[in-house]
Amino acid sequence: MLELSDKEHRTWWGVCSAISVLRKLNARDSQCRARNVVEVYSAVSVLRKLMVELFDAEARNVVGDL
């Protein structure tokens, strides 16, 4: 089983939270979505940042295993 550090665990939790927010916003009607452009942009920005952190951590783990 994959062991995650505290930072990696928080990163995965953050990714899941951002995806959840995007799904909820996407499920709303189009008028509501138009009003929430800032929320969507913010959630996407957070998701992108967390994914970069996660991939950086994974790359360091792979290099450390070589």
PQR file of N, CA, C, O and H, with PARSE charges and radii, in Angstrom:
ATOM      1  N   MET A   1       0.846  -1.192   0.000 -0.4000 1.5000
ATOM      2  CA  MET A   1       0.000   0.000   0.000 -0.0000 2.0000
ATOM      3  C   MET A   1       0.884   1.246   0.000  0.5500 1.7000
ATOM      4  O   MET A   1       1.945   1.268   0.624 -0.5500 1.4000
ATOM      5  N   LEU A   2       0.440   2.264  -0.697 -0.4000 1.5000
ATOM      6  CA  LEU A   2       1.193   3.509  -0.812 -0.0000 2.0000
ATOM      7  C   LEU A   2       1.140   4.292   0.493  0.5500 1.7000
ATOM      8  O   LEU A   2       0.062   4.553   1.026 -0.5500 1.4000
ATOM      9  H   LEU A   2      -0.422   2.246  -1.204  0.4000 1.0000
ATOM     10  N   GLU A   3       2.291   4.657   0.994 -0.4000 1.5000
ATOM     11  CA  GLU A   3       2.376   5.482   2.204 -0.0000 2.0000
ATOM     12  C   GLU A   3       2.508   6.940   1.782  0.5500 1.7000
ATOM     13  O   GLU A   3       3.361   7.282   0.964 -0.5500 1.4000
ATOM     14  H   GLU A   3       3.167   4.445   0.561  0.4000 1.0000
ATOM     15  N   LEU A   4       1.669   7.787   2.338 -0.4000 1.5000
ATOM     16  CA  LEU A   4       1.711   9.213   2.011 -0.0000 2.0000
ATOM     17  C   LEU A   4       2.202  10.012   3.206  0.5500 1.7000
ATOM     18  O   LEU A   4       1.838   9.732   4.348 -0.5500 1.4000
ATOM     19  H   LEU A   4       0.975   7.510   3.004  0.4000 1.0000
ATOM     20  N   SER A   5       3.029  11.007   2.932 -0.4000 1.5000
ATOM     21  CA  SER A   5       3.430  11.930   3.986 -0.0000 2.0000
ATOM     22  C   SER A   5       2.238  12.819   4.323  0.5500 1.7000
ATOM     23  O   SER A   5       1.243  12.834   3.599 -0.5500 1.4000
ATOM     24  H   SER A   5       3.325  11.235   2.004  0.4000 1.0000
ATOM     25  N   ASP A   6       2.342  13.556   5.421 -0.4000 1.5000
ATOM     26  CA  ASP A   6       1.255  14.469   5.793 -0.0000 2.0000
ATOM     27  C   ASP A   6       0.982  15.487   4.690  0.5500 1.7000
ATOM     28  O   ASP A   6      -0.171  15.789   4.384 -0.5500 1.4000
ATOM     29  H   ASP A   6       3.150  13.544   6.009  0.4000 1.0000
ATOM     30  N   LYS A   7       2.056  16.014   4.095 -0.4000 1.5000
ATOM     31  CA  LYS A   7       1.880  17.015   3.032 -0.0000 2.0000
ATOM     32  C   LYS A   7       1.187  16.397   1.820  0.5500 1.7000
ATOM     33  O   LYS A   7       0.299  17.015   1.231 -0.5500 1.4000
ATOM     34  H   LYS A   7       2.993  15.769   4.344  0.4000 1.0000
ATOM     35  N   GLU A   8       1.585  15.187   1.446 -0.4000 1.5000
ATOM     36  CA  GLU A   8       0.957  14.528   0.306 -0.0000 2.0000
ATOM     37  C   GLU A   8      -0.509  14.219   0.591  0.5500 1.7000
ATOM     38  O   GLU A   8      -1.361  14.350  -0.288 -0.5500 1.4000
ATOM     39  H   GLU A   8       2.306  14.686   1.924  0.4000 1.0000
ATOM     40  N   HIS A   9      -0.799  13.807   1.831 -0.4000 1.5000
ATOM     41  CA  HIS A   9      -2.181  13.524   2.216 -0.0000 2.0000
ATOM     42  C   HIS A   9      -3.031  14.789   2.112  0.5500 1.7000
ATOM     43  O   HIS A   9      -4.142  14.755   1.584 -0.5500 1.4000
ATOM     44  H   HIS A   9      -0.108  13.701   2.545  0.4000 1.0000
ATOM     45  N   ARG A  10      -2.497  15.915   2.625 -0.4000 1.5000
ATOM     46  CA  ARG A  10      -3.221  17.190   2.535 -0.0000 2.0000
ATOM     47  C   ARG A  10      -3.405  17.613   1.079  0.5500 1.7000
ATOM     48  O   ARG A  10      -4.440  18.172   0.716 -0.5500 1.4000
ATOM     49  H   ARG A  10      -1.595  15.943   3.054  0.4000 1.0000
ATOM     50  N   THR A  11      -2.400  17.344   0.249 -0.4000 1.5000
ATOM     51  CA  THR A  11      -2.482  17.697  -1.161 -0.0000 2.0000
ATOM     52  C   THR A  11      -3.587  16.907  -1.851  0.5500 1.7000
ATOM     53  O   THR A  11      -4.381  17.472  -2.603 -0.5500 1.4000
ATOM     54  H   THR A  11      -1.560  16.889   0.544  0.4000 1.0000
ATOM     55  N   TRP A  12      -3.639  15.597  -1.595 -0.4000 1.5000
ATOM     56  CA  TRP A  12      -4.702  14.777  -2.182 -0.0000 2.0000
ATOM     57  C   TRP A  12      -6.062  15.245  -1.699  0.5500 1.7000
ATOM     58  O   TRP A  12      -7.008  15.312  -2.484 -0.5500 1.4000
ATOM     59  H   TRP A  12      -2.994  15.138  -0.984  0.4000 1.0000
ATOM     60  N   TRP A  13      -6.174  15.568  -0.419 -0.4000 1.5000
ATOM     61  CA  TRP A  13      -7.440  16.056   0.126 -0.0000 2.0000
ATOM     62  C   TRP A  13      -7.834  17.357  -0.565  0.5500 1.7000
ATOM     63  O   TRP A  13      -9.002  17.564  -0.894 -0.5500 1.4000
ATOM     64  H   TRP A  13      -5.405  15.514   0.219  0.4000 1.0000
ATOM     65  N   GLY A  14      -6.861  18.225  -0.781 -0.4000 1.5000
ATOM     66  CA  GLY A  14      -7.128  19.489  -1.469 -0.0000 2.0000
ATOM     67  C   GLY A  14      -7.583  19.280  -2.906  0.5500 1.7000
ATOM     68  O   GLY A  14      -8.488  19.966  -3.381 -0.5500 1.4000
ATOM     69  H   GLY A  14      -5.913  18.057  -0.514  0.4000 1.0000
ATOM     70  N   VAL A  15      -6.955  18.333  -3.598 -0.4000 1.5000
ATOM     71  CA  VAL A  15      -7.350  18.020  -4.972 -0.0000 2.0000
ATOM     72  C   VAL A  15      -8.792  17.521  -5.001  0.5500 1.7000
ATOM     73  O   VAL A  15      -9.595  17.964  -5.822 -0.5500 1.4000
ATOM     74  H   VAL A  15      -6.220  17.776  -3.212  0.4000 1.0000
ATOM     75  N   CYS A  16      -9.111  16.597  -4.097 -0.4000 1.5000
ATOM     76  CA  CYS A  16     -10.486  16.065  -4.039 -0.0000 2.0000
ATOM     77  C   CYS A  16     -11.492  17.164  -3.714  0.5500 1.7000
ATOM     78  O   CYS A  16     -12.590  17.184  -4.270 -0.5500 1.4000
ATOM     79  H   CYS A  16      -8.459  16.237  -3.430  0.4000 1.0000
ATOM     80  N   SER A  17     -11.129  18.069  -2.824 -0.4000 1.5000
ATOM     81  CA  SER A  17     -12.022  19.172  -2.468 -0.0000 2.0000
ATOM     82  C   SER A  17     -12.255  20.102  -3.655  0.5500 1.7000
ATOM     83  O   SER A  17     -13.384  20.523  -3.906 -0.5500 1.4000
ATOM     84  H   SER A  17     -10.237  18.053  -2.372  0.4000 1.0000
ATOM     85  N   ALA A  18     -11.192  20.417  -4.379 -0.4000 1.5000
ATOM     86  CA  ALA A  18     -11.319  21.296  -5.544 -0.0000 2.0000
ATOM     87  C   ALA A  18     -12.183  20.651  -6.623  0.5500 1.7000
ATOM     88  O   ALA A  18     -13.001  21.324  -7.250 -0.5500 1.4000
ATOM     89  H   ALA A  18     -10.275  20.075  -4.175  0.4000 1.0000
ATOM     90  N   ILE A  19     -12.004  19.346  -6.841 -0.4000 1.5000
ATOM     91  CA  ILE A  19     -12.826  18.637  -7.821 -0.0000 2.0000
ATOM     92  C   ILE A  19     -14.289  18.654  -7.394  0.5500 1.7000
ATOM     93  O   ILE A  19     -15.182  18.827  -8.224 -0.5500 1.4000
ATOM     94  H   ILE A  19     -11.340  18.800  -6.332  0.4000 1.0000
ATOM     95  N   SER A  20     -14.530  18.474  -6.103 -0.4000 1.5000
ATOM     96  CA  SER A  20     -15.898  18.501  -5.578 -0.0000 2.0000
ATOM     97  C   SER A  20     -16.554  19.859  -5.822  0.5500 1.7000
ATOM     98  O   SER A  20     -17.713  19.932  -6.229 -0.5500 1.4000
ATOM     99  H   SER A  20     -13.804  18.334  -5.429  0.4000 1.0000
ATOM    100  N   VAL A  21     -15.806  20.928  -5.573 -0.4000 1.5000
ATOM    101  CA  VAL A  21     -16.334  22.277  -5.808 -0.0000 2.0000
ATOM    102  C   VAL A  21     -16.674  22.463  -7.286  0.5500 1.7000
ATOM    103  O   VAL A  21     -17.731  22.999  -7.619 -0.5500 1.4000
ATOM    104  H   VAL A  21     -14.864  20.868  -5.243  0.4000 1.0000
ATOM    105  N   LEU A  22     -15.792  22.025  -8.158 -0.4000 1.5000
ATOM    106  CA  LEU A  22     -16.045  22.173  -9.595 -0.0000 2.0000
ATOM    107  C   LEU A  22     -17.275  21.379 -10.033  0.5500 1.7000
ATOM    108  O   LEU A  22     -18.061  21.850 -10.856 -0.5500 1.4000
ATOM    109  H   LEU A  22     -14.933  21.589  -7.887  0.4000 1.0000
ATOM    110  N   ARG A  23     -17.439  20.184  -9.487 -0.4000 1.5000
ATOM    111  CA  ARG A  23     -18.615  19.376  -9.835 -0.0000 2.0000
ATOM    112  C   ARG A  23     -19.901  20.057  -9.381  0.5500 1.7000
ATOM    113  O   ARG A  23     -20.888  20.087 -10.115 -0.5500 1.4000
ATOM    114  H   ARG A  23     -16.801  19.801  -8.819  0.4000 1.0000
ATOM    115  N   LYS A  24     -19.884  20.603  -8.164 -0.4000 1.5000
ATOM    116  CA  LYS A  24     -21.075  21.287  -7.651 -0.0000 2.0000
ATOM    117  C   LYS A  24     -21.409  22.506  -8.507  0.5500 1.7000
ATOM    118  O   LYS A  24     -22.573  22.746  -8.827 -0.5500 1.4000
ATOM    119  H   LYS A  24     -19.082  20.578  -7.568  0.4000 1.0000
ATOM    120  N   LEU A  25     -20.388  23.270  -8.873 -0.4000 1.5000
ATOM    121  CA  LEU A  25     -20.624  24.451  -9.700 -0.0000 2.0000
ATOM    122  C   LEU A  25     -21.135  24.064 -11.081  0.5500 1.7000
ATOM    123  O   LEU A  25     -21.998  24.742 -11.639 -0.5500 1.4000
ATOM    124  H   LEU A  25     -19.442  23.075  -8.613  0.4000 1.0000
ATOM    125  N   ASN A  26     -20.608  22.985 -11.631 -0.4000 1.5000
ATOM    126  CA  ASN A  26     -21.032  22.532 -12.952 -0.0000 2.0000
ATOM    127  C   ASN A  26     -22.469  22.017 -12.937  0.5500 1.7000
ATOM    128  O   ASN A  26     -23.168  22.092 -13.948 -0.5500 1.4000
ATOM    129  H   ASN A  26     -19.907  22.435 -11.178  0.4000 1.0000
ATOM    130  N   ALA A  27     -22.907  21.499 -11.800 -0.4000 1.5000
ATOM    131  CA  ALA A  27     -24.256  20.944 -11.691 -0.0000 2.0000
ATOM    132  C   ALA A  27     -25.328  22.031 -11.627  0.5500 1.7000
ATOM    133  O   ALA A  27     -26.502  21.755 -11.874 -0.5500 1.4000
ATOM    134  H   ALA A  27     -22.339  21.439 -10.979  0.4000 1.0000
ATOM    135  N   ARG A  28     -24.947  23.238 -11.305 -0.4000 1.5000
ATOM    136  CA  ARG A  28     -25.913  24.334 -11.205 -0.0000 2.0000
ATOM    137  C   ARG A  28     -26.371  24.773 -12.587  0.5500 1.7000
ATOM    138  O   ARG A  28     -25.739  24.456 -13.594 -0.5500 1.4000
ATOM    139  H   ARG A  28     -23.993  23.462 -11.104  0.4000 1.0000
ATOM    140  N   ASP A  29     -27.477  25.504 -12.623 -0.4000 1.5000
ATOM    141  CA  ASP A  29     -27.988  25.977 -13.912 -0.0000 2.0000
ATOM    142  C   ASP A  29     -27.052  27.021 -14.523  0.5500 1.7000
ATOM    143  O   ASP A  29     -26.181  27.566 -13.845 -0.5500 1.4000
ATOM    144  H   ASP A  29     -27.991  25.761 -11.804  0.4000 1.0000
ATOM    145  N   SER A  30     -27.249  27.288 -15.810 -0.4000 1.5000
ATOM    146  CA  SER A  30     -26.319  28.157 -16.543 -0.0000 2.0000
ATOM    147  C   SER A  30     -26.286  29.585 -16.011  0.5500 1.7000
ATOM    148  O   SER A  30     -25.223  30.206 -16.015 -0.5500 1.4000
ATOM    149  H   SER A  30     -27.956  26.845 -16.361  0.4000 1.0000
ATOM    150  N   GLN A  31     -27.409  30.124 -15.553 -0.4000 1.5000
ATOM    151  CA  GLN A  31     -27.411  31.484 -15.008 -0.0000 2.0000
ATOM    152  C   GLN A  31     -26.549  31.549 -13.754  0.5500 1.7000
ATOM    153  O   GLN A  31     -25.799  32.504 -13.549 -0.5500 1.4000
ATOM    154  H   GLN A  31     -28.273  29.620 -15.550  0.4000 1.0000
ATOM    155  N   CYS A  32     -26.667  30.530 -12.926 -0.4000 1.5000
ATOM    156  CA  CYS A  32     -25.883  30.500 -11.695 -0.0000 2.0000
ATOM    157  C   CYS A  32     -24.401  30.333 -12.033  0.5500 1.7000
ATOM    158  O   CYS A  32     -23.549  30.964 -11.407 -0.5500 1.4000
ATOM    159  H   CYS A  32     -27.276  29.754 -13.093  0.4000 1.0000
ATOM    160  N   ARG A  33     -24.090  29.490 -13.013 -0.4000 1.5000
ATOM    161  CA  ARG A  33     -22.699  29.290 -13.412 -0.0000 2.0000
ATOM    162  C   ARG A  33     -22.072  30.590 -13.893  0.5500 1.7000
ATOM    163  O   ARG A  33     -20.907  30.862 -13.603 -0.5500 1.4000
ATOM    164  H   ARG A  33     -24.782  28.978 -13.521  0.4000 1.0000
ATOM    165  N   ALA A  34     -22.831  31.387 -14.618 -0.4000 1.5000
ATOM    166  CA  ALA A  34     -22.305  32.658 -15.118 -0.0000 2.0000
ATOM    167  C   ALA A  34     -21.916  33.585 -13.968  0.5500 1.7000
ATOM    168  O   ALA A  34     -20.956  34.347 -14.084 -0.5500 1.4000
ATOM    169  H   ALA A  34     -23.777  31.166 -14.853  0.4000 1.0000
ATOM    170  N   ARG A  35     -22.648  33.525 -12.874 -0.4000 1.5000
ATOM    171  CA  ARG A  35     -22.330  34.372 -11.719 -0.0000 2.0000
ATOM    172  C   ARG A  35     -21.142  33.837 -10.921  0.5500 1.7000
ATOM    173  O   ARG A  35     -20.564  34.561 -10.111 -0.5500 1.4000
ATOM    174  H   ARG A  35     -23.428  32.906 -12.780  0.4000 1.0000
ATOM    175  N   ASN A  36     -20.779  32.588 -11.143 -0.4000 1.5000
ATOM    176  CA  ASN A  36     -19.736  31.968 -10.334 -0.0000 2.0000
ATOM    177  C   ASN A  36     -18.419  31.773 -11.081  0.5500 1.7000
ATOM    178  O   ASN A  36     -17.635  30.888 -10.740 -0.5500 1.4000
ATOM    179  H   ASN A  36     -21.248  32.000 -11.802  0.4000 1.0000
ATOM    180  N   VAL A  37     -18.179  32.589 -12.088 -0.4000 1.5000
ATOM    181  CA  VAL A  37     -16.943  32.471 -12.857 -0.0000 2.0000
ATOM    182  C   VAL A  37     -15.724  32.631 -11.953  0.5500 1.7000
ATOM    183  O   VAL A  37     -14.741  31.905 -12.107 -0.5500 1.4000
ATOM    184  H   VAL A  37     -18.816  33.308 -12.365  0.4000 1.0000
ATOM    185  N   VAL A  38     -15.779  33.561 -11.025 -0.4000 1.5000
ATOM    186  CA  VAL A  38     -14.649  33.787 -10.119 -0.0000 2.0000
ATOM    187  C   VAL A  38     -14.421  32.559  -9.247  0.5500 1.7000
ATOM    188  O   VAL A  38     -13.275  32.166  -9.027 -0.5500 1.4000
ATOM    189  H   VAL A  38     -16.578  34.150 -10.901  0.4000 1.0000
ATOM    190  N   GLU A  39     -15.495  31.944  -8.746 -0.4000 1.5000
ATOM    191  CA  GLU A  39     -15.361  30.731  -7.941 -0.0000 2.0000
ATOM    192  C   GLU A  39     -14.724  29.611  -8.746  0.5500 1.7000
ATOM    193  O   GLU A  39     -13.847  28.907  -8.244 -0.5500 1.4000
ATOM    194  H   GLU A  39     -16.426  32.263  -8.925  0.4000 1.0000
ATOM    195  N   VAL A  40     -15.154  29.440  -9.983 -0.4000 1.5000
ATOM    196  CA  VAL A  40     -14.602  28.389 -10.833 -0.0000 2.0000
ATOM    197  C   VAL A  40     -13.123  28.659 -11.094  0.5500 1.7000
ATOM    198  O   VAL A  40     -12.300  27.751 -10.977 -0.5500 1.4000
ATOM    199  H   VAL A  40     -15.867  30.012 -10.391  0.4000 1.0000
ATOM    200  N   TYR A  41     -12.780  29.892 -11.444 -0.4000 1.5000
ATOM    201  CA  TYR A  41     -11.387  30.237 -11.707 -0.0000 2.0000
ATOM    202  C   TYR A  41     -10.529  29.962 -10.479  0.5500 1.7000
ATOM    203  O   TYR A  41      -9.431  29.419 -10.595 -0.5500 1.4000
ATOM    204  H   TYR A  41     -13.449  30.629 -11.539  0.4000 1.0000
ATOM    205  N   SER A  42     -11.024  30.335  -9.309 -0.4000 1.5000
ATOM    206  CA  SER A  42     -10.291  30.111  -8.069 -0.0000 2.0000
ATOM    207  C   SER A  42     -10.095  28.621  -7.810  0.5500 1.7000
ATOM    208  O   SER A  42      -8.999  28.194  -7.449 -0.5500 1.4000
ATOM    209  H   SER A  42     -11.917  30.776  -9.215  0.4000 1.0000
ATOM    210  N   ALA A  43     -11.143  27.834  -7.991 -0.4000 1.5000
ATOM    211  CA  ALA A  43     -11.042  26.391  -7.754 -0.0000 2.0000
ATOM    212  C   ALA A  43     -10.062  25.746  -8.728  0.5500 1.7000
ATOM    213  O   ALA A  43      -9.287  24.872  -8.338 -0.5500 1.4000
ATOM    214  H   ALA A  43     -12.034  28.181  -8.284  0.4000 1.0000
ATOM    215  N   VAL A  44     -10.088  26.167  -9.987 -0.4000 1.5000
ATOM    216  CA  VAL A  44      -9.159  25.625 -10.977 -0.0000 2.0000
ATOM    217  C   VAL A  44      -7.726  26.016 -10.629  0.5500 1.7000
ATOM    218  O   VAL A  44      -6.816  25.199 -10.771 -0.5500 1.4000
ATOM    219  H   VAL A  44     -10.717  26.877 -10.303  0.4000 1.0000
ATOM    220  N   SER A  45      -7.514  27.237 -10.180 -0.4000 1.5000
ATOM    221  CA  SER A  45      -6.175  27.687  -9.794 -0.0000 2.0000
ATOM    222  C   SER A  45      -5.638  26.874  -8.627  0.5500 1.7000
ATOM    223  O   SER A  45      -4.476  26.468  -8.623 -0.5500 1.4000
ATOM    224  H   SER A  45      -8.253  27.900 -10.065  0.4000 1.0000
ATOM    225  N   VAL A  46      -6.494  26.638  -7.634 -0.4000 1.5000
ATOM    226  CA  VAL A  46      -6.086  25.829  -6.475 -0.0000 2.0000
ATOM    227  C   VAL A  46      -5.778  24.408  -6.921  0.5500 1.7000
ATOM    228  O   VAL A  46      -4.772  23.833  -6.504 -0.5500 1.4000
ATOM    229  H   VAL A  46      -7.439  26.968  -7.637  0.4000 1.0000
ATOM    230  N   LEU A  47      -6.625  23.838  -7.758 -0.4000 1.5000
ATOM    231  CA  LEU A  47      -6.415  22.476  -8.244 -0.0000 2.0000
ATOM    232  C   LEU A  47      -5.092  22.372  -8.994  0.5500 1.7000
ATOM    233  O   LEU A  47      -4.337  21.419  -8.798 -0.5500 1.4000
ATOM    234  H   LEU A  47      -7.442  24.305  -8.097  0.4000 1.0000
ATOM    235  N   ARG A  48      -4.811  23.347  -9.850 -0.4000 1.5000
ATOM    236  CA  ARG A  48      -3.557  23.336 -10.608 -0.0000 2.0000
ATOM    237  C   ARG A  48      -2.350  23.387  -9.670  0.5500 1.7000
ATOM    238  O   ARG A  48      -1.390  22.637  -9.849 -0.5500 1.4000
ATOM    239  H   ARG A  48      -5.424  24.121 -10.009  0.4000 1.0000
ATOM    240  N   LYS A  49      -2.399  24.265  -8.679 -0.4000 1.5000
ATOM    241  CA  LYS A  49      -1.296  24.391  -7.726 -0.0000 2.0000
ATOM    242  C   LYS A  49      -1.083  23.089  -6.956  0.5500 1.7000
ATOM    243  O   LYS A  49       0.053  22.647  -6.781 -0.5500 1.4000
ATOM    244  H   LYS A  49      -3.179  24.874  -8.534  0.4000 1.0000
ATOM    245  N   LEU A  50      -2.170  22.482  -6.500 -0.4000 1.5000
ATOM    246  CA  LEU A  50      -2.060  21.241  -5.741 -0.0000 2.0000
ATOM    247  C   LEU A  50      -1.528  20.100  -6.597  0.5500 1.7000
ATOM    248  O   LEU A  50      -0.736  19.286  -6.122 -0.5500 1.4000
ATOM    249  H   LEU A  50      -3.092  22.842  -6.643  0.4000 1.0000
ATOM    250  N   MET A  51      -1.956  20.033  -7.856 -0.4000 1.5000
ATOM    251  CA  MET A  51      -1.463  18.979  -8.737 -0.0000 2.0000
ATOM    252  C   MET A  51       0.030  19.146  -9.003  0.5500 1.7000
ATOM    253  O   MET A  51       0.761  18.157  -9.048 -0.5500 1.4000
ATOM    254  H   MET A  51      -2.599  20.695  -8.242  0.4000 1.0000
ATOM    255  N   VAL A  52       0.490  20.378  -9.178 -0.4000 1.5000
ATOM    256  CA  VAL A  52       1.922  20.621  -9.370 -0.0000 2.0000
ATOM    257  C   VAL A  52       2.697  20.161  -8.140  0.5500 1.7000
ATOM    258  O   VAL A  52       3.730  19.505  -8.272 -0.5500 1.4000
ATOM    259  H   VAL A  52      -0.104  21.182  -9.141  0.4000 1.0000
ATOM    260  N   GLU A  53       2.208  20.497  -6.944 -0.4000 1.5000
ATOM    261  CA  GLU A  53       2.864  20.060  -5.711 -0.0000 2.0000
ATOM    262  C   GLU A  53       2.900  18.544  -5.625  0.5500 1.7000
ATOM    263  O   GLU A  53       3.922  17.968  -5.250 -0.5500 1.4000
ATOM    264  H   GLU A  53       1.369  21.029  -6.837  0.4000 1.0000
ATOM    265  N   LEU A  54       1.807  17.900  -5.965 -0.4000 1.5000
ATOM    266  CA  LEU A  54       1.725  16.450  -5.885 -0.0000 2.0000
ATOM    267  C   LEU A  54       2.693  15.794  -6.857  0.5500 1.7000
ATOM    268  O   LEU A  54       3.405  14.860  -6.486 -0.5500 1.4000
ATOM    269  H   LEU A  54       0.977  18.368  -6.270  0.4000 1.0000
ATOM    270  N   PHE A  55       2.728  16.270  -8.096 -0.4000 1.5000
ATOM    271  CA  PHE A  55       3.628  15.688  -9.079 -0.0000 2.0000
ATOM    272  C   PHE A  55       5.086  15.959  -8.721  0.5500 1.7000
ATOM    273  O   PHE A  55       5.939  15.106  -8.965 -0.5500 1.4000
ATOM    274  H   PHE A  55       2.149  17.028  -8.398  0.4000 1.0000
ATOM    275  N   ASP A  56       5.393  17.117  -8.154 -0.4000 1.5000
ATOM    276  CA  ASP A  56       6.753  17.402  -7.697 -0.0000 2.0000
ATOM    277  C   ASP A  56       7.156  16.429  -6.605  0.5500 1.7000
ATOM    278  O   ASP A  56       8.270  15.906  -6.622 -0.5500 1.4000
ATOM    279  H   ASP A  56       4.699  17.810  -7.957  0.4000 1.0000
ATOM    280  N   ALA A  57       6.262  16.179  -5.650 -0.4000 1.5000
ATOM    281  CA  ALA A  57       6.550  15.245  -4.558 -0.0000 2.0000
ATOM    282  C   ALA A  57       6.755  13.840  -5.103  0.5500 1.7000
ATOM    283  O   ALA A  57       7.663  13.135  -4.664 -0.5500 1.4000
ATOM    284  H   ALA A  57       5.357  16.603  -5.636  0.4000 1.0000
ATOM    285  N   GLU A  58       5.927  13.424  -6.051 -0.4000 1.5000
ATOM    286  CA  GLU A  58       6.049  12.089  -6.643 -0.0000 2.0000
ATOM    287  C   GLU A  58       7.361  11.965  -7.415  0.5500 1.7000
ATOM    288  O   GLU A  58       8.020  10.928  -7.349 -0.5500 1.4000
ATOM    289  H   GLU A  58       5.189  13.997  -6.408  0.4000 1.0000
ATOM    290  N   ALA A  59       7.745  13.013  -8.146 -0.4000 1.5000
ATOM    291  CA  ALA A  59       9.004  12.990  -8.895 -0.0000 2.0000
ATOM    292  C   ALA A  59      10.189  12.854  -7.948  0.5500 1.7000
ATOM    293  O   ALA A  59      11.132  12.121  -8.244 -0.5500 1.4000
ATOM    294  H   ALA A  59       7.210  13.856  -8.200  0.4000 1.0000
ATOM    295  N   ARG A  60      10.155  13.549  -6.811 -0.4000 1.5000
ATOM    296  CA  ARG A  60      11.234  13.426  -5.827 -0.0000 2.0000
ATOM    297  C   ARG A  60      11.292  12.013  -5.257  0.5500 1.7000
ATOM    298  O   ARG A  60      12.381  11.490  -5.022 -0.5500 1.4000
ATOM    299  H   ARG A  60       9.389  14.144  -6.570  0.4000 1.0000
ATOM    300  N   ASN A  61      10.147  11.391  -5.032 -0.4000 1.5000
ATOM    301  CA  ASN A  61      10.113  10.018  -4.522 -0.0000 2.0000
ATOM    302  C   ASN A  61      10.712   9.045  -5.525  0.5500 1.7000
ATOM    303  O   ASN A  61      11.459   8.144  -5.145 -0.5500 1.4000
ATOM    304  H   ASN A  61       9.262  11.815  -5.223  0.4000 1.0000
ATOM    305  N   VAL A  62      10.387   9.221  -6.811 -0.4000 1.5000
ATOM    306  CA  VAL A  62      10.910   8.331  -7.842 -0.0000 2.0000
ATOM    307  C   VAL A  62      12.415   8.493  -7.959  0.5500 1.7000
ATOM    308  O   VAL A  62      13.137   7.499  -8.035 -0.5500 1.4000
ATOM    309  H   VAL A  62       9.780   9.954  -7.119  0.4000 1.0000
ATOM    310  N   VAL A  63      12.902   9.724  -7.975 -0.4000 1.5000
ATOM    311  CA  VAL A  63      14.342   9.974  -8.069 -0.0000 2.0000
ATOM    312  C   VAL A  63      15.047   9.405  -6.845  0.5500 1.7000
ATOM    313  O   VAL A  63      16.135   8.840  -6.964 -0.5500 1.4000
ATOM    314  H   VAL A  63      12.316  10.532  -7.913  0.4000 1.0000
ATOM    315  N   GLY A  64      14.442   9.549  -5.673 -0.4000 1.5000
ATOM    316  CA  GLY A  64      15.038   9.009  -4.450 -0.0000 2.0000
ATOM    317  C   GLY A  64      15.125   7.497  -4.463  0.5500 1.7000
ATOM    318  O   GLY A  64      16.008   6.932  -3.817 -0.5500 1.4000
ATOM    319  H   GLY A  64      13.559  10.008  -5.576  0.4000 1.0000
ATOM    320  N   ASP A  65      14.227   6.816  -5.186 -0.4000 1.5000
ATOM    321  CA  ASP A  65      14.221   5.355  -5.255 -0.0000 2.0000
ATOM    322  C   ASP A  65      15.251   4.810  -6.229  0.5500 1.7000
ATOM    323  O   ASP A  65      15.565   3.621  -6.185 -0.5500 1.4000
ATOM    324  H   ASP A  65      13.510   7.275  -5.711  0.4000 1.0000
ATOM    325  N   LEU A  66      15.786   5.652  -7.110 -0.4000 1.5000
ATOM    326  CA  LEU A  66      16.750   5.181  -8.117 -0.0000 2.0000
ATOM    327  C   LEU A  66      18.090   4.880  -7.527  0.5500 1.7000
ATOM    328  O   LEU A  66      19.004   4.475  -8.246 -0.5500 1.4000
ATOM    329  H   LEU A  66      15.531   6.618  -7.146  0.4000 1.0000
TER
END
